Amino acid sequence: MPTFQSIEALERGNIIDTQNRPIIIHASDLNFYYCKYHNLVGAAHRLFKEMLIASFLDSWQFNHAPVALIRVLPEHIPADLTIPRNRFDAVCFGLQKLEDAFDLNQMSEDVLTGIRNKKGLKADVLKLAFFDIWVANEDRQINNYNILYKLVGKEYKLFPIDHEACFNSQNFENGLVQITYEDSLIYSSFFSKLFKTHKFKNIENLKESFYLCALSCRQNLNRYLQNIPPEWNFNLPEKEAELNQFLMNDDWFEECWHTFLEFLQYFAV
């Protein structure tokens, strides 16, 4: 995992007005990154999930912005930033800012659902809907898609972002439980517009390809965990054991597949 450092002073105007207040940082690779920082209370669970799920996106062959670890130099932290200075004692998680990418929301979803050839888009949305069930992501639904879209060549591509609500917004304290239909992408107006005339024929054919993606995560899990910096305060062998116990097993995959089919039935009613 590449590590870069800040190259200019952080600015209050680059703080994103959301719950965790990420900040845009200009890094030494000359790119801008949306950065999330450790609150220095215990382990950096939010950052851990962002980094791990970003790695999973590779195994699932989703488009995604590059990620990196960003070290903020002390001289780049102004006194009036409004983010406590010690939040940058640990390295930040950074998601590279994509040029010409737009936020998917209820105002913009017609841009995608109105295109003529939707085959590739539909395939990606179905896969993302299952992926969110598999990682128990409770925060990709009608009011908060957490998806960017961008025109690449002649096709629109989706870029999933913000993964803090995965694992039921927890840290495996009680294992994993299935997300609700209302918390799934399948419940959204975007899904409804995209699949309004779709009959979901041959949906069982997707199961094997989804399983191979999940298997790739399992096979690469140890390598992915090596990207987690020590200063985030994780016992990595313990986290690997938890992930293998609760997520990387065939029983959980089968349960998620049945939930996926159930949600599609709800949608088709």
N, C-alpha and C positions, 0 to 999 in steps of 0.2 A: 504494500500500500504506500503510495507516494506521500511524503510529508513536505509541506511548503511552509513558508513563514510570511507574515504580513510585510508589506512594503510601504505602507503609508498609514497615517493616523486613521483610526476608526471614527465614524461620524454618527451622531445621534440620528440624523436623517436617514441612515441606512438600516435602522432597526425596524424589523417587520412587526406590525401591530397585531400580533397573535398572542396566544396564551404564554408561550415560552420565549417570545421576543428574540428570535434569531436575528443575526446581523450580517449584512453583506460586507465581505472583506476582500480587499485586493491582495492577491497572493503572489509569491515569488515566481510562479510560472506565468505570470502576467494575466491570469484569468481571475474573474470574480467568483466568489463562493458564498452561498447561503450557509452560514455557520451556526451550529448549535453548540452550546458550551455546558460544562459540568457544573452543577450547583454545589458540588463539594460536600454533599451530605451522603455518605455511604458510597455505594457503587454507582457508576454512571449508566443506569439502566436505559434511559432514553437514547443515549448515544450508542450503546451496545446494540439496541434493536435497529437503529438506523443503519449501522455498519453491516450487521449480519444480514438484514433483509436486502440491502443493496447487493450483497454477494449472492444471495438467492436469486435475484433478478437475472443474473448471468446464467445460472443453471436453467432457469425457466425461459431463457431467450427473449426476455422483454427488452425493449429499448429503455435506456436510462441514462441520465447525465453522469459524467465521471464524478467519482467521489475521491476525497483525499483527507488527510489529517492536516490541520492548519494550526501552526504555532504563532500566537500573537506576541510580538515583541513588546516588552514593557513600555518602551518609549512611544508606542503607537496607541496607548490607552489614555485618552484625555480625562481630566478630572471630572468633567461634566457629562460623561457618556450616559449616565443613569443605569448602567449595568455595573454591578460591583466589580472592582478591579480583580479580586481574587478568583472570579469565574474563569479567568483566562490563565490561571496557574497550570491547568491541565490542557493538553492539546484538544482542539475543537474537532468536531465532525463537520466536514465541508462538502456541500453539494454544488458542483459547478453550475453557474448561471448559463442557461441555454439562450443563445441569441435567436430571436424571432419565434420564441415559443410562447404559447398563450395558455391561460388557466381555463380548464374546462369547468363550466358552471351552467346553470339553467338558462342563462342568457346566451351563452355561446354554443350550446350543444347542437343547435340546428345547423351550424357550419359543418359538423361531421355527419350528422344523420341525413343531410341533404345531398351528399355526394352520390354519384351514380353507381360506382363500383364499390360496394361495401364488404366484399368477401373477406379481404385481409383484416379489415377493422373488426368485423364480427368475430373472426377467429381469435383476435387478441382480446376482445372484451369478454368472450366466454372463458378464455384461459385466465384472465385476471379475476373474474368472478369466482372461479374455483380456487385460485391461488389465495384470495382473501379468506375464503372458508378454511383452507388448509392451515394458514398461519394465524387464524382467528383474529383477523383485522376488523375491529369494530368501528372504524372511522373512514369508510369509503362508501358513502351512500348519498342520497338525493340532496342533502344540504351541504355536502362537503366531499367532492369527488377525489380531491388530492391526485389529480391527473393533469399533466401538461400535454398539449398537442402541438405538433409542428409539421409544416409541409416539408417533406424530404423528397427531392425529385418531383414526382407527380403524385405522390401519395402522402396522406396524413398519417403520422405516426404518434402513438401514445407513449407517454413517459410517466409511469407511476412515481409518486413522491410521498414523503411524510409517512413513516411507518411506526410511529410511537405507540399506536393503539393496537399493534399486533400482540399476540399471546393474551387476548382478552384484556388488554390494557394493564396487564400485571407482569409478574416475573416468575411464573411457574409455581407460585406458592401452593396452588390447589390444582395443578395440572392444567388441562385445557378443556373447554366446553365449546359446543357449537355456537356460532353467532346466530342472531335472529334473522329472519327474512327481512325485516325492516332495516337492519343494519348492513344488508348486502347490496352490491351493485345491481343485482337482478331486480330489486324493488324500485330502482330509480327511473325517472322520466327519460333519462338518456337511453337506458336499456330498452324501455318500452318503445321509444321512437325508432330505435335501431332494429328491433326484432318484431315490429308490429305485424308483419305478414309471415314471420318465420314459423315453421312447424316443428323445428328441432328433430328432424329425421336423422337417423344414424348417429345419435348423440353418444351411444355407447362406444363408438369408434375413438372418441377422444380419451377414453379412460387410460388406454395403454400409453399414449404420448404424455399425458399428465403424470402417470406413474413414473415414467423414465425421467422426467424433470425432477420429481421428488427424490428419486433414487440418486440422481446426480448431486443433489444437496447433501444427502447422507454420505455419499462417498467423498465429498470434498469438505465436509464439515470441519475436520481438524485443521485443514489449510485455511479455511475462512476465519476460524477463530484466532489464528496466529496474527491476523491484522488488528486485533484488539490491543490497544496500548496498555502497558502495565499500570499507568497512572489513572486508568479508569476503575481500578480496584476490583478486578474480577478474579475469582478462582476458576481458571479456564477448564481444567479437568472436571470440575464440578458442573460448570455450565454445559459442557459437552455431554456429560452423563444425563443431565436433565433434558436436553434437547433430544437425545436418543430415546429416552424413556417416554416422553410425552408427544413428540412431534414426528420423529424419524422412525415410525413403525407402521407396519401394514394395517394394523387394526384401526389406527387413527385415519389413515388414508381411506380405507373403506367407509368409515363413518362419514368422512367428509364428502365422499362421492355420493352416498345416499342423500346427504343433506343438499348437495348440488342438484340432484335430480328432483328432490322434493320442492326446492325453490322454483325450479323451472316449471313444475306442475302448477304451483301456486300462480305463477305468472301467466300460464296458458289458460287458466280458468276464466 
